[in-house]
Amino acid sequence: MTAWSEGAEGLLRLPSGRAIRGRGLRHGPPATAPEFGLYLVAKPPVVGWDATWVRWPDFRLPADRAAAAAAFAAALRRSGDERVEVACGGGRGRTGTALACIAILDGVPADEAVAYVRRLYHPRAVETPWQRRYVRNFSSRP
């Protein structure tokens, strides 16, 4: 198992003990490369590791919710034995929303997921009212 260094910037520890790093792409390349990245942007970045792209405009919701749910499940599954990161432009709204949905898949109640991610990842994660509603109503099924 390849793990993130404890205390790595942007690390969200899930209830199961798994850890996923969230970050903003506009902050430059990461010091430690992930083994898998989930990128939530309008146009996918070019990276040197395995990655999945979900079309997700800034301040909005994913264009394909079923694809997003499948990507969240894959990120959670792979975080069991790989370094996984989730990233968007700034690392807060879309990234926080995805991390909250992944936390739900890992056992956090949907009505507590935004607070969980804000407490353990970033205090301004999940930026918009519709992103908060998306998390509250999230289901791994479309």
N, C-alpha and C positions, 0 to 999 in steps of 0.2 A: 504494500500500500504506500502510495506517495502522498504525503500530507503537506499542508501548508505549515509554515513556521508559526508557532503560537505567537499571537500578537501582531501578525501581518496586517498591514493596513487594509481596511475594508472587509475584514473577515467576519462572516456571520456564522455563529455556531448554532446548529439546529438542535432540537430536542433529542434526536437520536445520537448526537455527538459528532455527526458529520459537519464539515465546514465548507462554505462556499464563499469565494471572494466576490464582492461587488466593486465596480470602479467606473470611472468616467473615461471614455475614450479620448476626449479632448485634453486630458491631463498627460498624454504621452504614453509611450510603451511601458509595460510593467517591468519592475526590477526582476521579478521572478515570473517566468512564463508559466501559464497554466498548461495542462495537458488537454483540456477541453474548454472551449469558450462558447457561451450563448450570447449572441449580439442582437440587440433590440433597437434597430435603426432603420432608416428608410433605404439605405444602401449598405451592403455588407462590407466590413473592413477586410483588408488582405492581411492574414496572419500566418504564422509558421507552425500552427498546431491545428488539431482537429477542431472544427467549429460548426455551429448551427446558427443560422440567421433567421430571425423573425421580423418581418416587415412591420414596423411600429413607429408611426410618426410622433415627433416630439409633442408632449403634453396630451397625447391621445391614448387610444387603446389599440391592441394588436389588430391588424387587418384580417387575420385568419385566427379566430379564437381556438379552433380545434388544433391547429398547428402549434399555437402557443402552448396549450395544455400539454401536448405531446413533448414539446421541447422542455417544459418545466420538469416533467416526469423523467426525461432522459438526463437532465442535469442532476436531479436528485439521485438517480440510480448510479450515475458515473461518479458522483462525489464520494461514494463508498470506498473507492480505491484509486481515485485520480484527483489531481488538483483541478478544480472547476471554478471558472469565473463567469459572472454575469455582468454585462456592461452595456451602457447606452452612451449618449453624448456626454451628459454631465454626471451620471452615476447616481441620480436620486429618484426621479419620477418613475421612469420605465423600469430601471434596475430595481428600485425599491418595491414596485408593484410585482415584478417577477419573483423577487426574493420572498415577498409575503405569500404568494401563491405556492411557492416551493415549500415554505414553512407549513402551510396548510396540508400539503401532501405528506409532510413529515409528522403531522399530528397536532399542530397548533390549531385551536378552534378558529374558524373564519372570522368571527367577530372580535378576536384578539390579535389577529395576524398583523395588522398595520401597527398597532402599539408595540408588538414584539419586535418588528423590524426597526421601528423608530428608536426603540430602547437599545437594541444590540448592534445595529448597523449605522444608521444616520438619523438624527432627529427630524430631518425634513424629508425623509423618504416617503414615497407615494404622495405626489404633489397635488393632484387635482381631485375634486369631489367625485368625478366619474371613475378615476383610478381607485379611489377608496371603495366605491360601490362595486366595481369589478372584483376587487379582492373579497369583499363581504359576500358576494354571490358566486364566487369561484367554485367550479366543480371540474374535476379532471375529465369529465365527459362533456362533449359539445352541447 
